[in-house]
Amino acid sequence: MKNGILRVASISPVMHLCDCEKNATELISALRALPEGTELAVTPEMSLCGYTLGDLFLQPTMLSAARNALKTLLDADIPVTYAVGLPLEERGRLYNCAAIIHGKELLGVVPKTFLPDGGEFYEMRWFTSGSFAPDTISVFGKDVPFGNNLIFGCNGYRFSIEICEDLWAPIPPSSYLAPAGADVILNLSASNELVAKHKYRRELLAQQSGRLICGYVYSGAGFGESTTDLVFSGYTGVFENGSCLAESERFSYSGSSAIADIDVQKLRFQRLKTGSYHQQTLSSVRGVPFCAEASEFTGAYMRDISPLPFVPDGLEQEKRCEEISSIQMMGLVTRLRAAHVEKMVIGVSGGLDSTLCLLIAARTCDIMGLARTSIHAITMPGFGTGGRTLQNSRALMSALNVTQLEIPIAKAVTQHFADIGQSPDDHSVAYENCQARERTQILMDYGNRIGGFVLGTGDLSEGALGWSTYNGDHMSMYNVNCSVPKTLIKHMVRYLGAHVFSEDVRSILADILDTPISPELLPVSEGELSQKTEDILGDYALHDFFLYHMMQSGSGPIRLFEFAVQAFGSAYTEEAILKALSTFTYRFFTQQFKRSCVPDGPKVGSVSLSPRGDWRMPSDASRAEWQKELDKLTQEREG
């Protein structure tokens, strides 16, 4: 594996019914052609002889040929761990089996548990269920583990086997094997094609991988199986925690394959986060450890790594934006009613965050049957307020028909500077924070005066980086944006403008979307912004990327760096990525004290930093271990 990533393959070569040696040759050729770094592979059910042999399964000649073909595979000494299907007779019983091989070693044999016996399938005519199997069988004079409760382990990953119908049973064997430690399930299958069956089968594979938080690698029998009554398409697929990573086209006449990289580290991280995953009694499983040379592949990962993991593509993006806005509105309506308040107070800067908050508040008024004048929107120009943002905030408030106020803060802040002995020429952190706290004081006190509810506007990305003033814009009575990342907020604003609000609002939003992100706390130069957030912190696209993968898979700096290099391609240099990663790590650890006391707000996605929910961290934790990885990356780049 490389950085917790396991490269797997599902292959379905052309089948030669009854010709076991020819099938062995096909398998050897397909396995040797796998990409560099492939460690684990699966082939179809009965891949050494064919699934559609009928009563030929009982013929000693066929059983002997299948064993001989298995010996051929062992002699081939292929440096990949793989599973092949064949019938094996043991103590007068015939089993539908998967043989697990690495190099010249037969690691174990797994018999099929659930045998179909109806419709087009009647396996009970020939086979015995693996539920009645002995613990070991002798193959080529050597006793090997035998049973449906085996977990094979090597190089930091563990896998188990299911065979076709096992997946379709009410409680598949994988439902016990995964919670007992199997990271990946291999399924050797011979599932025939029927109208609409593939859609259901694919959903079943995705669902099982999601329920078990595992990788699921499926190989179906294909061209060459008998078509006397059935047709097999050779479908292959790789699934991970509910998503399809790779799959083949069906109905190939020359074999098929699906190859992908499964993130074992992410799966284990998600299992650790899911308390209910470990609340069932562990079944009696047997571990089968084995040794294989670690395979750290070079080049790109064979999995999609989106540069904008919080932002879906196409129509899904619109659905996501509508769903998030609905969650925000439901949270806000519930909170307003619980507080017996109908007035909202919002500080409007002309930036993205306050714009989204204002739009959500306007929709909330519409839902509650309140006049939009119930929203008291206050813009508070100061030393760093740009002409463009001020104009946009005025225009937006006017277009939304909210109660509009403008309260300049320069005079009050200047008096405060005098009171605390702060020179107006000293543009230090006190200079900036005095302005943010003055604005928050105005909002809170104004809210008290009118009996209103102050809405926070800060987003998830700012929370991760601590990009807020403690007890300034850090504080509110409810924050509807608290778990919406910056990269998604632009799409939320664009979506609401296009689908909810009128043309006059839409044109203002277009200019807001085109305005550089800024806290506007340092003096403007000739009316233009002198302070741009992404010039200081690095691009939010990078920070949101780091945040997502840190929270979803426990990725440290090395994984984050490598993932980002692949995801962003030439958009950023490696030096720029490393610099942003260093900034992210430093700020994430040092700014936890702000996250430890944030206001309430709705969780909208899988990543949240609420101290009452997803993220609990001491404010004084050291980043030393993360810094070691950063230092290693820096040394490698310099070396």
Secondary structure, DSSP 8 states (H G I E B T S, - for coil): -BTTEEEEEEEE----TT-HHHHHHHHHHHHHTS-TT--EEE--TTTTT-S--GGGGG-HHHHHHHHHHHHHHHHH-EEEEEEEEEEEEETTEEEEEEEEEEETEEEEEEE-S---EETTEEGGGT---GGG--SEEEETTEEEEBSS-EEEEETTEEEEEEETHHHHSSS-THHHHTTTT-SEEEEEE-----TTHHHHHHHHHHHHHHHTTSEEEEEE--TTS--SS------EEEEETTEEEEE--SS-SS-EEEEEEEEHHHHHHHHHH-GGGG-S-----EEEE---------S--SS---S-TTS--HHHHHHHHHHHHHHHHHHHHHHHHHHT---EEEE--SSHHHHHHHHHHHHHHHHHT--GGGEEEEE---TT--HHHHHHHHHHHHHTT-EEEE---HHHHHHHHHHHT--TT--SHHHHHHHHHHHHHHHHHHHHHHT-EEEE---HHHHHHT-S-TTTTT--SEETTTT--HHHHHHHHHHHHHHTS-HHHHHHHHHHHTS------S--BTTB----HHHHH--HHHHHHHHHHHHHH---HHHHHHHHHHHHGGGS-HHHHHHHHHHHHHHHHHTHHHHTT-------SS----TTTT----TT---HHHHHHHHHHHHHHH-
